Amino acid sequence: MTHDPITPDRERRLDAITWPRLEKRWCECTEAEIEQVLAELNRETAESRARTAAAEIRIAAMQARIDQGEAHIRDGLERLERWANGTRP
């Protein structure tokens, strides 16, 4: 398997990932440590996706309540307009 060359910019980005977790630069990490960091990143990503999905469900529920409220208001206005025009329900 071939690997892409590590540019200085890419190495800085990798260091930014490994340093807060292991207090090591990327090039100093063992394969096991890199696997550990990857597992942690995958877990964090899964947790973030779960939080996002839960937030989307809450937003959809709130939007449904808003839509329902707007429908009630429209219905009330239509009834009021019919009443004002002398049309009884």
C-alpha positions as CSV (number, residue, x, y, z in Angstrom):
1,M,0.0,0.0,0.0
2,T,1.3,3.4,-0.9
3,H,0.8,6.5,1.2
4,D,0.5,10.1,0.2
5,P,3.5,12.2,1.0
6,I,3.1,14.1,4.3
7,T,3.3,17.8,3.5
8,P,4.1,20.2,6.3
9,D,0.5,21.5,6.2
10,R,-0.8,17.9,6.5
11,E,1.6,17.1,9.3
12,R,0.4,20.2,11.2
13,R,-3.2,19.1,10.8
14,L,-2.3,15.6,12.0
15,D,-0.4,17.0,15.0
16,A,-3.5,19.1,15.8
17,I,-5.4,15.9,16.1
18,T,-2.9,13.7,18.1
19,W,-1.4,16.3,20.4
20,P,-4.6,17.1,22.5
21,R,-5.3,13.4,22.9
22,L,-1.8,11.9,23.4
23,E,0.5,15.0,23.9
24,K,2.5,13.6,21.0
25,R,3.2,14.8,17.5
26,W,1.7,12.5,14.9
27,C,5.1,11.3,13.7
28,E,5.9,10.1,17.3
29,C,2.8,8.0,17.7
30,T,2.8,4.2,17.4
31,E,0.3,2.5,15.1
32,A,-1.6,1.4,18.2
33,E,-1.9,5.0,19.4
34,I,-3.0,6.2,16.0
35,E,-5.7,3.4,16.0
36,Q,-6.7,4.6,19.5
37,V,-7.1,8.2,18.2
38,L,-9.1,7.0,15.2
39,A,-11.4,5.0,17.5
40,E,-11.9,8.1,19.7
41,L,-12.6,10.3,16.6
42,N,-15.1,7.7,15.3
43,R,-16.8,7.6,18.7
44,E,-17.0,11.4,18.9
45,T,-18.4,11.5,15.3
46,A,-21.1,9.0,16.2
47,E,-22.0,11.0,19.3
48,S,-22.2,14.2,17.3
49,R,-24.4,12.5,14.7
50,A,-26.7,11.2,17.4
51,R,-27.0,14.7,18.9
52,T,-27.6,16.2,15.5
53,A,-30.3,13.6,14.7
54,A,-32.0,14.2,18.1
55,A,-31.9,18.0,17.5
56,E,-33.4,17.5,14.0
57,I,-36.3,15.5,15.5
58,R,-36.9,18.2,18.1
59,I,-36.9,20.9,15.4
60,A,-39.3,18.8,13.3
61,A,-41.7,18.4,16.2
62,M,-41.5,22.2,16.9
63,Q,-42.2,22.9,13.3
64,A,-45.2,20.6,13.3
65,R,-46.6,22.5,16.3
66,I,-46.0,25.8,14.6
67,D,-47.7,24.5,11.4
68,Q,-50.7,23.3,13.5
69,G,-51.0,26.6,15.3
70,E,-50.9,28.5,12.0
71,A,-53.6,26.2,10.6
72,H,-55.8,26.9,13.6
73,I,-55.2,30.7,13.1
74,R,-56.1,30.4,9.4
75,D,-59.2,28.4,10.3
76,G,-60.3,31.0,12.8
77,L,-59.7,33.9,10.4
78,E,-61.7,32.1,7.7
79,R,-64.6,31.6,10.2
80,L,-64.4,35.2,11.3
81,E,-64.5,36.4,7.7
82,R,-67.5,34.2,6.9
83,W,-69.3,35.5,10.0
84,A,-68.5,39.1,9.1
85,N,-69.9,38.5,5.6
86,G,-73.1,37.1,7.1
87,T,-72.4,33.4,6.3
88,R,-73.0,31.2,9.2
89,P,-71.2,27.8,9.5
